[in-house]
Amino acid sequence: MNKRELGTVYEQKAANFLISNGYTIIDRNFCCKLGELDLIARSEDYLCFIEVKFRSNNYRGFPGEAINYKKISKISKTAEYYMLINNIPMDTPCRFDVVVILNKEITLIKNAFDAYSR
């Protein structure tokens, strides 16, 4: 299984987990020249942009550690573009969540970071 196929498997596991926690998935793998959004969902009154990070072990660090300022900036800009092209008002309540999968343990981090841009 290549890296993209493996990513798809774990994004589906994350989506199933989110659905079981009350989220409604509205889009997957949105890509543009600015970056990629793994999952886009509704939860409560929020539009959620969700990053999924998987590692089979913590040998190379914990999955969430891969989300640095550069990644946050790309996700933020991509989310803004997604809202623009989908005519979603910029005052829509949004948050950035992260689903961390370490081996078989799934953890949801709501409001994991704020939008960041330079």
TORKOLPA-592601 format. One record per atom (N, C-alpha, C): residue number from 1; residue in three letters; x, y, z. Coordinates in nm, 4 decimals. Example, Ala and Ser with C-alpha at 12.3 -4.5 7.8 and 13.67 -1.06 7.14 Angstrom:
<pt 1; 'Ala'; <1.3190; -0.5690; 0.7800>> <pt 1; 'Ala'; <1.2300; -0.4500; 0.7800>> <pt 1; 'Ala'; <1.3200; -0.3300; 0.7800>> <pt 2; 'Ser'; <1.2850; -0.2250; 0.7080>> <pt 2; 'Ser'; <1.3670; -0.1060; 0.7140>> <pt 2; 'Ser'; <1.2900; 0.0030; 0.7870>> 
END
This chain:
<pt 1; 'Met'; <0.0858; -0.1175; 0.0000>> <pt 1; 'Met'; <0.0000; 0.0000; 0.0000>> <pt 1; 'Met'; <0.0906; 0.1241; 0.0000>> <pt 2; 'Asn'; <0.0667; 0.2152; -0.0955>> <pt 2; 'Asn'; <0.1487; 0.3360; -0.0997>> <pt 2; 'Asn'; <0.1012; 0.4387; 0.0038>> <pt 3; 'Lys'; <0.1764; 0.5465; 0.0151>> <pt 3; 'Lys'; <0.1486; 0.6476; 0.1177>> <pt 3; 'Lys'; <0.0096; 0.7109; 0.1009>> <pt 4; 'Arg'; <-0.0305; 0.7373; -0.0213>> <pt 4; 'Arg'; <-0.1619; 0.7982; -0.0473>> <pt 4; 'Arg'; <-0.2751; 0.7028; -0.0095>> <pt 5; 'Glu'; <-0.2606; 0.5761; -0.0454>> <pt 5; 'Glu'; <-0.3624; 0.4767; -0.0097>> <pt 5; 'Glu'; <-0.3732; 0.4615; 0.1420>> <pt 6; 'Leu'; <-0.2594; 0.4594; 0.2092>> <pt 6; 'Leu'; <-0.2580; 0.4495; 0.3548>> <pt 6; 'Leu'; <-0.3255; 0.5719; 0.4169>> <pt 7; 'Gly'; <-0.2967; 0.6891; 0.3614>> <pt 7; 'Gly'; <-0.3608; 0.8116; 0.4085>> <pt 7; 'Gly'; <-0.5116; 0.8054; 0.3941>> <pt 8; 'Thr'; <-0.5591; 0.7520; 0.2817>> <pt 8; 'Thr'; <-0.7028; 0.7395; 0.2572>> <pt 8; 'Thr'; <-0.7678; 0.6469; 0.3606>> <pt 9; 'Val'; <-0.7011; 0.5375; 0.3931>> <pt 9; 'Val'; <-0.7536; 0.4433; 0.4926>> <pt 9; 'Val'; <-0.7695; 0.5124; 0.6278>> <pt 10; 'Tyr'; <-0.6673; 0.5867; 0.6701>> <pt 10; 'Tyr'; <-0.6736; 0.6507; 0.8020>> <pt 10; 'Tyr'; <-0.7641; 0.7734; 0.8029>> <pt 11; 'Glu'; <-0.7769; 0.8408; 0.6905>> <pt 11; 'Glu'; <-0.8745; 0.9501; 0.6832>> <pt 11; 'Glu'; <-1.0162; 0.8957; 0.6955>> <pt 12; 'Gln'; <-1.0411; 0.7775; 0.6399>> <pt 12; 'Gln'; <-1.1737; 0.7151; 0.6539>> <pt 12; 'Gln'; <-1.1985; 0.6747; 0.7990>> <pt 13; 'Lys'; <-1.0969; 0.6212; 0.8654>> <pt 13; 'Lys'; <-1.1104; 0.5872; 1.0083>> <pt 13; 'Lys'; <-1.1397; 0.7125; 1.0892>> <pt 14; 'Ala'; <-1.0707; 0.8210; 1.0563>> <pt 14; 'Ala'; <-1.0939; 0.9479; 1.1257>> <pt 14; 'Ala'; <-1.2355; 0.9976; 1.0996>> <pt 15; 'Ala'; <-1.2813; 0.9885; 0.9748>> <pt 15; 'Ala'; <-1.4177; 1.0324; 0.9401>> <pt 15; 'Ala'; <-1.5206; 0.9514; 1.0176>> <pt 16; 'Asn'; <-1.5030; 0.8201; 1.0238>> <pt 16; 'Asn'; <-1.5954; 0.7351; 1.0994>> <pt 16; 'Asn'; <-1.5981; 0.7746; 1.2468>> <pt 17; 'Phe'; <-1.4807; 0.8016; 1.3023>> <pt 17; 'Phe'; <-1.4701; 0.8440; 1.4417>> <pt 17; 'Phe'; <-1.5439; 0.9761; 1.4633>> <pt 18; 'Leu'; <-1.5231; 1.0697; 1.3724>> <pt 18; 'Leu'; <-1.5888; 1.2003; 1.3837>> <pt 18; 'Leu'; <-1.7404; 1.1865; 1.3737>> <pt 19; 'Ile'; <-1.7869; 1.1066; 1.2796>> <pt 19; 'Ile'; <-1.9316; 1.0849; 1.2636>> <pt 19; 'Ile'; <-1.9901; 1.0278; 1.3924>> <pt 20; 'Ser'; <-1.9185; 0.9337; 1.4537>> <pt 20; 'Ser'; <-1.9674; 0.8742; 1.5786>> <pt 20; 'Ser'; <-1.9657; 0.9750; 1.6935>> <pt 21; 'Asn'; <-1.8953; 1.0862; 1.6737>> <pt 21; 'Asn'; <-1.8897; 1.1928; 1.7740>> <pt 21; 'Asn'; <-1.9726; 1.3143; 1.7335>> <pt 22; 'Gly'; <-2.0681; 1.2940; 1.6420>> <pt 22; 'Gly'; <-2.1634; 1.3982; 1.6085>> <pt 22; 'Gly'; <-2.1272; 1.4916; 1.4946>> <pt 23; 'Tyr'; <-2.0172; 1.4693; 1.4275>> <pt 23; 'Tyr'; <-1.9781; 1.5527; 1.3140>> <pt 23; 'Tyr'; <-2.0539; 1.5080; 1.1890>> <pt 24; 'Thr'; <-2.0726; 1.6017; 1.0975>> <pt 24; 'Thr'; <-2.1256; 1.5715; 0.9650>> <pt 24; 'Thr'; <-2.0163; 1.6064; 0.8653>> <pt 25; 'Ile'; <-1.9665; 1.5078; 0.7940>> <pt 25; 'Ile'; <-1.8600; 1.5302; 0.6950>> <pt 25; 'Ile'; <-1.9225; 1.5931; 0.5715>> <pt 26; 'Ile'; <-1.8663; 1.7068; 0.5283>> <pt 26; 'Ile'; <-1.9206; 1.7730; 0.4098>> <pt 26; 'Ile'; <-1.8250; 1.7700; 0.2906>> <pt 27; 'Asp'; <-1.6963; 1.7438; 0.3166>> <pt 27; 'Asp'; <-1.6004; 1.7360; 0.2060>> <pt 27; 'Asp'; <-1.4759; 1.6626; 0.2541>> <pt 28; 'Arg'; <-1.4043; 1.6048; 0.1572>> <pt 28; 'Arg'; <-1.2812; 1.5303; 0.1866>> <pt 28; 'Arg'; <-1.1745; 1.5673; 0.0854>> <pt 29; 'Asn'; <-1.0532; 1.5689; 0.1295>> <pt 29; 'Asn'; <-0.9375; 1.5894; 0.0432>> <pt 29; 'Asn'; <-0.9523; 1.7050; -0.0541>> <pt 30; 'Phe'; <-0.9895; 1.8202; -0.0016>> <pt 30; 'Phe'; <-0.9947; 1.9394; -0.0859>> <pt 30; 'Phe'; <-0.8516; 1.9818; -0.1145>> <pt 31; 'Cys'; <-0.8178; 1.9921; -0.2422>> <pt 31; 'Cys'; <-0.6824; 2.0295; -0.2839>> <pt 31; 'Cys'; <-0.6869; 2.1504; -0.3761>> <pt 32; 'Cys'; <-0.5923; 2.2365; -0.3584>> <pt 32; 'Cys'; <-0.5700; 2.3491; -0.4489>> <pt 32; 'Cys'; <-0.4214; 2.3818; -0.4425>> <pt 33; 'Lys'; <-0.3782; 2.4829; -0.5160>> <pt 33; 'Lys'; <-0.2352; 2.5126; -0.5176>> <pt 33; 'Lys'; <-0.1840; 2.5633; -0.3819>> <pt 34; 'Leu'; <-0.2749; 2.6053; -0.2949>> <pt 34; 'Leu'; <-0.2345; 2.6526; -0.1624>> <pt 34; 'Leu'; <-0.2056; 2.5387; -0.0651>> <pt 35; 'Gly'; <-0.2746; 2.4252; -0.0839>> <pt 35; 'Gly'; <-0.2561; 2.3128; 0.0081>> <pt 35; 'Gly'; <-0.3720; 2.2162; 0.0012>> <pt 36; 'Glu'; <-0.3851; 2.1359; 0.1073>> <pt 36; 'Glu'; <-0.4890; 2.0338; 0.1136>> <pt 36; 'Glu'; <-0.5575; 2.0377; 0.2492>> <pt 37; 'Leu'; <-0.6870; 2.0116; 0.2469>> <pt 37; 'Leu'; <-0.7648; 1.9953; 0.3692>> <pt 37; 'Leu'; <-0.8114; 1.8498; 0.3713>> <pt 38; 'Asp'; <-0.7754; 1.7766; 0.4761>> <pt 38; 'Asp'; <-0.8099; 1.6342; 0.4818>> <pt 38; 'Asp'; <-0.9608; 1.6139; 0.4900>> <pt 39; 'Leu'; <-1.0233; 1.6755; 0.5898>> <pt 39; 'Leu'; <-1.1680; 1.6628; 0.6089>> <pt 39; 'Leu'; <-1.2278; 1.7984; 0.6424>> <pt 40; 'Ile'; <-1.3484; 1.8203; 0.5955>> <pt 40; 'Ile'; <-1.4232; 1.9414; 0.6286>> <pt 40; 'Ile'; <-1.5572; 1.8926; 0.6798>> <pt 41; 'Ala'; <-1.5979; 1.9443; 0.7954>> <pt 41; 'Ala'; <-1.7178; 1.8920; 0.8594>> <pt 41; 'Ala'; <-1.7915; 2.0026; 0.9338>> <pt 42; 'Arg'; <-1.9118; 1.9686; 0.9757>> <pt 42; 'Arg'; <-1.9911; 2.0540; 1.0652>> <pt 42; 'Arg'; <-1.9971; 1.9844; 1.2002>> <pt 43; 'Ser'; <-1.9784; 2.0632; 1.3050>> <pt 43; 'Ser'; <-1.9923; 2.0137; 1.4414>> <pt 43; 'Ser'; <-2.0510; 2.1269; 1.5235>> <pt 44; 'Glu'; <-2.1648; 2.0987; 1.5848>> <pt 44; 'Glu'; <-2.2373; 2.2011; 1.6584>> <pt 44; 'Glu'; <-2.2647; 2.3153; 1.5600>> <pt 45; 'Asp'; <-2.2234; 2.4360; 1.5899>> <pt 45; 'Asp'; <-2.2455; 2.5485; 1.4987>> <pt 45; 'Asp'; <-2.1181; 2.5882; 1.4241>> <pt 46; 'Tyr'; <-2.0211; 2.4977; 1.4180>> <pt 46; 'Tyr'; <-1.8923; 2.5298; 1.3585>> <pt 46; 'Tyr'; <-1.8707; 2.4587; 1.2256>> <pt 47; 'Leu'; <-1.8000; 2.5280; 1.1372>> <pt 47; 'Leu'; <-1.7427; 2.4665; 1.0188>> <pt 47; 'Leu'; <-1.6024; 2.4259; 1.0625>> <pt 48; 'Cys'; <-1.5720; 2.2974; 1.0531>> <pt 48; 'Cys'; <-1.4450; 2.2463; 1.1042>> <pt 48; 'Cys'; <-1.3553; 2.1995; 0.9904>> <pt 49; 'Phe'; <-1.2330; 2.2459; 0.9938>> <pt 49; 'Phe'; <-1.1308; 2.2013; 0.9007>> <pt 49; 'Phe'; <-1.0427; 2.1061; 0.9808>> <pt 50; 'Ile'; <-1.0359; 1.9807; 0.9356>> <pt 50; 'Ile'; <-0.9756; 1.8767; 1.0170>> <pt 50; 'Ile'; <-0.8529; 1.8179; 0.9495>> <pt 51; 'Glu'; <-0.7432; 1.8221; 1.0212>> <pt 51; 'Glu'; <-0.6178; 1.7615; 0.9776>> <pt 51; 'Glu'; <-0.6091; 1.6236; 1.0434>> <pt 52; 'Val'; <-0.5724; 1.5226; 0.9649>> <pt 52; 'Val'; <-0.5582; 1.3874; 1.0164>> <pt 52; 'Val'; <-0.4100; 1.3511; 1.0135>> <pt 53; 'Lys'; <-0.3598; 1.3058; 1.1281>> <pt 53; 'Lys'; <-0.2196; 1.2644; 1.1379>> <pt 53; 'Lys'; <-0.2133; 1.1238; 1.1950>> <pt 54; 'Phe'; <-0.1399; 1.0356; 1.1252>> <pt 54; 'Phe'; <-0.1276; 0.8960; 1.1662>> <pt 54; 'Phe'; <0.0189; 0.8572; 1.1773>> <pt 55; 'Arg'; <0.0462; 0.7776; 1.2785>> <pt 55; 'Arg'; <0.1749; 0.7088; 1.2886>> <pt 55; 'Arg'; <0.1488; 0.5735; 1.3534>> <pt 56; 'Ser'; <0.2206; 0.4733; 1.3098>> <pt 56; 'Ser'; <0.2016; 0.3388; 1.3658>> <pt 56; 'Ser'; <0.2710; 0.3251; 1.5014>> <pt 57; 'Asn'; <0.3707; 0.4108; 1.5262>> <pt 57; 'Asn'; <0.4379; 0.4130; 1.6566>> <pt 57; 'Asn'; <0.4963; 0.5531; 1.6763>> <pt 58; 'Asn'; <0.5549; 0.5771; 1.7929>> <pt 58; 'Asn'; <0.6091; 0.7112; 1.8188>> <pt 58; 'Asn'; <0.7604; 0.7176; 1.7996>> <pt 59; 'Tyr'; <0.8148; 0.6225; 1.7255>> <pt 59; 'Tyr'; <0.9583; 0.6188; 1.6985>> <pt 59; 'Tyr'; <1.0078; 0.7501; 1.6376>> <pt 60; 'Arg'; <0.9311; 0.8082; 1.5465>> <pt 60; 'Arg'; <0.9683; 0.9346; 1.4809>> <pt 60; 'Arg'; <0.8924; 1.0528; 1.5410>> <pt 61; 'Gly'; <0.8426; 1.0361; 1.6634>> <pt 61; 'Gly'; <0.7671; 1.1417; 1.7296>> <pt 61; 'Gly'; <0.6182; 1.1138; 1.7240>> <pt 62; 'Phe'; <0.5435; 1.1910; 1.7976>> <pt 62; 'Phe'; <0.3987; 1.1745; 1.8003>> <pt 62; 'Phe'; <0.3369; 1.2415; 1.6773>> <pt 63; 'Pro'; <0.2258; 1.1898; 1.6282>> <pt 63; 'Pro'; <0.1663; 1.2414; 1.5042>> <pt 63; 'Pro'; <0.1388; 1.3912; 1.5065>> <pt 64; 'Gly'; <0.0869; 1.4418; 1.6156>> <pt 64; 'Gly'; <0.0527; 1.5835; 1.6238>> <pt 64; 'Gly'; <0.1717; 1.6765; 1.6134>> <pt 65; 'Glu'; <0.2909; 1.6255; 1.6427>> <pt 65; 'Glu'; <0.4120; 1.7078; 1.6349>> <pt 65; 'Glu'; <0.4454; 1.7479; 1.4911>> <pt 66; 'Ala'; <0.3843; 1.6816; 1.3943>> <pt 66; 'Ala'; <0.4093; 1.7134; 1.2533>> <pt 66; 'Ala'; <0.3351; 1.8391; 1.2092>> <pt 67; 'Ile'; <0.2529; 1.8944; 1.2966>> <pt 67; 'Ile'; <0.1774; 2.0152; 1.2611>> <pt 67; 'Ile'; <0.2531; 2.1362; 1.3166>> <pt 68; 'Asn'; <0.3310; 2.1974; 1.2287>> <pt 68; 'Asn'; <0.4121; 2.3128; 1.2674>> <pt 68; 'Asn'; <0.3500; 2.4419; 1.2119>> <pt 69; 'Tyr'; <0.4167; 2.5547; 1.2343>> <pt 69; 'Tyr'; <0.3632; 2.6842; 1.1889>> <pt 69; 'Tyr'; <0.3433; 2.6882; 1.0378>> <pt 70; 'Lys'; <0.4359; 2.6277; 0.9641>> <pt 70; 'Lys'; <0.4228; 2.6270; 0.8182>> <pt 70; 'Lys'; <0.2967; 2.5503; 0.7768>> <pt 71; 'Lys'; <0.2738; 2.4353; 0.8391>> <pt 71; 'Lys'; <0.1550; 2.3540; 0.8087>> <pt 71; 'Lys'; <0.0283; 2.4288; 0.8480>> <pt 72; 'Ile'; <0.0296; 2.4921; 0.9642>> <pt 72; 'Ile'; <-0.0861; 2.5691; 1.0113>> <pt 72; 'Ile'; <-0.1173; 2.6820; 0.9140>> <pt 73; 'Ser'; <-0.0141; 2.7497; 0.8669>> <pt 73; 'Ser'; <-0.0336; 2.8591; 0.7715>> <pt 73; 'Ser'; <-0.0964; 2.8073; 0.6418>> <pt 74; 'Lys'; <-0.0480; 2.6943; 0.5909>> <pt 74; 'Lys'; <-0.1039; 2.6366; 0.4681>> <pt 74; 'Lys'; <-0.2494; 2.5958; 0.4868>> <pt 75; 'Ile'; <-0.2790; 2.5315; 0.5998>> <pt 75; 'Ile'; <-0.4162; 2.4885; 0.6266>> <pt 75; 'Ile'; <-0.5073; 2.6101; 0.6374>> <pt 76; 'Ser'; <-0.4615; 2.7140; 0.7069>> <pt 76; 'Ser'; <-0.5409; 2.8360; 0.7253>> <pt 76; 'Ser'; <-0.5738; 2.9022; 0.5918>> <pt 77; 'Lys'; <-0.4742; 2.9175; 0.5078>> <pt 77; 'Lys'; <-0.4949; 2.9806; 0.3775>> <pt 77; 'Lys'; <-0.5847; 2.8953; 0.2878>> <pt 78; 'Thr'; <-0.5665; 2.7651; 0.2931>> <pt 78; 'Thr'; <-0.6495; 2.6747; 0.2131>> <pt 78; 'Thr'; <-0.7940; 2.6786; 0.2605>> <pt 79; 'Ala'; <-0.8143; 2.6848; 0.3916>> <pt 79; 'Ala'; <-0.9499; 2.6937; 0.4471>> <pt 79; 'Ala'; <-1.0177; 2.8235; 0.4037>> <pt 80; 'Glu'; <-0.9445; 2.9318; 0.4052>> <pt 80; 'Glu'; <-1.0001; 3.0605; 0.3618>> <pt 80; 'Glu'; <-1.0402; 3.0538; 0.2143>> <pt 81; 'Tyr'; <-0.9560; 2.9940; 0.1319>> <pt 81; 'Tyr'; <-0.9867; 2.9794; -0.0102>> <pt 81; 'Tyr'; <-1.1089; 2.8894; -0.0299>> <pt 82; 'Tyr'; <-1.1163; 2.7801; 0.0473>> <pt 82; 'Tyr'; <-1.2310; 2.6894; 0.0396>> <pt 82; 'Tyr'; <-1.3601; 2.7667; 0.0672>> <pt 83; 'Met'; <-1.3579; 2.8490; 0.1692>> <pt 83; 'Met'; <-1.4761; 2.9285; 0.2036>> <pt 83; 'Met'; <-1.5102; 3.0255; 0.0911>> <pt 84; 'Leu'; <-1.4097; 3.0876; 0.0337>> <pt 84; 'Leu'; <-1.4302; 3.1839; -0.0739>> <pt 84; 'Leu'; <-1.4972; 3.1192; -0.1952>> <pt 85; 'Ile'; <-1.4440; 3.0078; -0.2425>> <pt 85; 'Ile'; <-1.4981; 2.9481; -0.3655>> <pt 85; 'Ile'; <-1.6318; 2.8769; -0.3421>> <pt 86; 'Asn'; <-1.6636; 2.8489; -0.2156>> <pt 86; 'Asn'; <-1.7910; 2.7847; -0.1839>> <pt 86; 'Asn'; <-1.8937; 2.8837; -0.1286>> <pt 87; 'Asn'; <-1.8635; 3.0122; -0.1440>> <pt 87; 'Asn'; <-1.9540; 3.1198; -0.1005>> <pt 87; 'Asn'; <-1.9980; 3.1055; 0.0452>> <pt 88; 'Ile'; <-1.9044; 3.0666; 0.1300>> <pt 88; 'Ile'; <-1.9306; 3.0561; 0.2733>> <pt 88; 'Ile'; <-1.8891; 3.1900; 0.3352>> <pt 89; 'Pro'; <-1.9799; 3.2583; 0.4024>> <pt 89; 'Pro'; <-1.9463; 3.3887; 0.4601>> <pt 89; 'Pro'; <-1.8246; 3.3805; 0.5529>> <pt 90; 'Met'; <-1.7380; 3.4795; 0.5440>> <pt 90; 'Met'; <-1.6153; 3.4806; 0.6232>> <pt 90; 'Met'; <-1.6415; 3.4959; 0.7729>> <pt 91; 'Asp'; <-1.7628; 3.5348; 0.8104>> <pt 91; 'Asp'; <-1.7929; 3.5453; 0.9539>> <pt 91; 'Asp'; <-1.8541; 3.4156; 1.0095>> <pt 92; 'Thr'; <-1.8520; 3.3088; 0.9288>> <pt 92; 'Thr'; <-1.8998; 3.1780; 0.9736>> <pt 92; 'Thr'; <-1.8074; 3.1281; 1.0852>> <pt 93; 'Pro'; <-1.8637; 3.0819; 1.1967>> <pt 93; 'Pro'; <-1.7785; 3.0280; 1.3035>> <pt 93; 'Pro'; <-1.7029; 2.9042; 1.2538>> <pt 94; 'Cys'; <-1.5724; 2.9092; 1.2629>> <pt 94; 'Cys'; <-1.4868; 2.8008; 1.2153>> <pt 94; 'Cys'; <-1.3894; 2.7609; 1.3251>> <pt 95; 'Arg'; <-1.3392; 2.6393; 1.3122>> <pt 95; 'Arg'; <-1.2298; 2.5980; 1.3997>> <pt 95; 'Arg'; <-1.1468; 2.4933; 1.3265>> <pt 96; 'Phe'; <-1.0272; 2.4751; 1.3772>> <pt 96; 'Phe'; <-0.9331; 2.3797; 1.3203>> <pt 96; 'Phe'; <-0.9145; 2.2667; 1.4214>> <pt 97; 'Asp'; <-0.9599; 2.1487; 1.3837>> <pt 97; 'Asp'; <-0.9481; 2.0307; 1.4688>> <pt 97; 'Asp'; <-0.8427; 1.9376; 1.4107>> <pt 98; 'Val'; <-0.7885; 1.8526; 1.4969>> <pt 98; 'Val'; <-0.6904; 1.7538; 1.4535>> <pt 98; 'Val'; <-0.7341; 1.6176; 1.5065>> <pt 99; 'Val'; <-0.7293; 1.5181; 1.4192>> <pt 99; 'Val'; <-0.7492; 1.3796; 1.4616>> <pt 99; 'Val'; <-0.6120; 1.3136; 1.4557>> <pt 100; 'Val'; <-0.5675; 1.2667; 1.5716>> <pt 100; 'Val'; <-0.4379; 1.2019; 1.5845>> <pt 100; 'Val'; <-0.4621; 1.0524; 1.6002>> <pt 101; 'Ile'; <-0.3968; 0.9740; 1.5147>> <pt 101; 'Ile'; <-0.4078; 0.8286; 1.5230>> <pt 101; 'Ile'; <-0.2672; 0.7738; 1.5477>> <pt 102; 'Leu'; <-0.2490; 0.7159; 1.6648>> <pt 102; 'Leu'; <-0.1219; 0.6539; 1.7006>> <pt 102; 'Leu'; <-0.1502; 0.5062; 1.7210>> <pt 103; 'Asn'; <-0.0970; 0.4258; 1.6280>> <pt 103; 'Asn'; <-0.1276; 0.2833; 1.6222>> <pt 103; 'Asn'; <-0.2777; 0.2683; 1.6029>> <pt 104; 'Lys'; <-0.3530; 0.2232; 1.7031>> <pt 104; 'Lys'; <-0.4982; 0.2088; 1.6868>> <pt 104; 'Lys'; <-0.5757; 0.3050; 1.7760>> <pt 105; 'Glu'; <-0.5052; 0.3919; 1.8459>> <pt 105; 'Glu'; <-0.5708; 0.4870; 1.9358>> <pt 105; 'Glu'; <-0.6000; 0.6168; 1.8616>> <pt 106; 'Ile'; <-0.7260; 0.6602; 1.8668>> <pt 106; 'Ile'; <-0.7690; 0.7813; 1.7974>> <pt 106; 'Ile'; <-0.8010; 0.8883; 1.9013>> <pt 107; 'Thr'; <-0.7446; 1.0070; 1.8809>> <pt 107; 'Thr'; <-0.7675; 1.1194; 1.9702>> <pt 107; 'Thr'; <-0.8129; 1.2391; 1.8878>> <pt 108; 'Leu'; <-0.9169; 1.3047; 1.9342>> <pt 108; 'Leu'; <-0.9674; 1.4259; 1.8694>> <pt 108; 'Leu'; <-0.9236; 1.5464; 1.9514>> <pt 109; 'Ile'; <-0.8614; 1.6413; 1.8844>> <pt 109; 'Ile'; <-0.8223; 1.7665; 1.9495>> <pt 109; 'Ile'; <-0.9045; 1.8766; 1.8837>> <pt 110; 'Lys'; <-1.0063; 1.9238; 1.9561>> <pt 110; 'Lys'; <-1.0910; 2.0317; 1.9045>> <pt 110; 'Lys'; <-1.0184; 2.1639; 1.9208>> <pt 111; 'Asn'; <-1.0375; 2.2513; 1.8212>> <pt 111; 'Asn'; <-0.9769; 2.3846; 1.8249>> <pt 111; 'Asn'; <-0.8276; 2.3750; 1.8540>> <pt 112; 'Ala'; <-0.7602; 2.2888; 1.7803>> <pt 112; 'Ala'; <-0.6195; 2.2577; 1.8036>> <pt 112; 'Ala'; <-0.5267; 2.3767; 1.7792>> <pt 113; 'Phe'; <-0.5653; 2.4645; 1.6887>> <pt 113; 'Phe'; <-0.4836; 2.5831; 1.6617>> <pt 113; 'Phe'; <-0.5718; 2.6914; 1.6023>> <pt 114; 'Asp'; <-0.5212; 2.8123; 1.6066>> <pt 114; 'Asp'; <-0.5893; 2.9261; 1.5454>> <pt 114; 'Asp'; <-0.5312; 2.9474; 1.4060>> <pt 115; 'Ala'; <-0.6088; 3.0137; 1.3229>> <pt 115; 'Ala'; <-0.5601; 3.0454; 1.1880>> <pt 115; 'Ala'; <-0.4331; 3.1281; 1.1998>> <pt 116; 'Tyr'; <-0.3426; 3.1049; 1.1102>> <pt 116; 'Tyr'; <-0.2137; 3.1724; 1.1137>> <pt 116; 'Tyr'; <-0.1731; 3.2016; 0.9705>> <pt 117; 'Ser'; <-0.1322; 3.3222; 0.9466>> <pt 117; 'Ser'; <-0.0838; 3.3541; 0.8115>> <pt 117; 'Ser'; <0.0256; 3.4596; 0.8193>> <pt 118; 'Arg'; <0.1051; 3.4623; 0.7168>> <pt 118; 'Arg'; <0.2128; 3.5621; 0.7053>> <pt 118; 'Arg'; <0.1971; 3.6344; 0.5757>> 
END
